[in-house]
Amino acid sequence: MPPRRPSAALRLSAGLGAGLALTGCTVALPADARPPTRADSAPAPAQPAADGTYSGSATYETPGGRQQIDVTVVLTDGVVTGVRVDPAATNATSRRFQERFASAVVDTVVGRPLDEVSIDRLAGSSSTGAGFMAALDEAVRDAPRA
C-alpha cells in the first residue's frame, strides 16, 4: 500500500506554524547597529559621579517571575574599577543564572568608563543584564557629582 499523503489542511497548518515560528526568530538590524549603552538609555548627568562606592538594587522579569539583583560599583575618574553582583533571586534557576552572571560581569565592565557600560546577554543569561543595568543606574543616580 502506498504511503498516505497528509491532508491539505494538515499541510497548510504545518506551513503556517513554521512560518510563524520563523517570523519571530529574526530581526533585521542596520549594518552600523550597535547595542545601546547607558549613555543611550539614561540622560547623561552634567558631571560624572564622584569617586566612590555605590550600591543599588533592581527587579526584573524572568520566565520564573520577578527577581531581584543587588549591585555595588566602585568608580574612579568615571571608570568602573570594581563591581560586585549579589544574587538575590528567589527562583533557583534565576539564582544560578545570576551567579554565573556575577562571575562573568567583572571582566566585562571593570576598566570601562561608566557611561560605556552596557550589558545585555552575558554568561547565558538573557534577563539578568536588564536587572544589572537597572541596579547600576539606581546605584549612581543620586551619587554626588565630581
Secondary structure, 3 states (H helix, E strand, C coil): CCCCCCCHHHHHHHHHHHHHHHHCCCCCCCCCCCCCCHHHHCCCCCCCECCEEEEEEEEEEECCEEEEEEEEEEEECCEEEEEEEEECCCCHHHHHHHHHHHHHHHHHHCCCEHHHCCCCCECCECCHHHHHHHHHHHHHHCCCEC
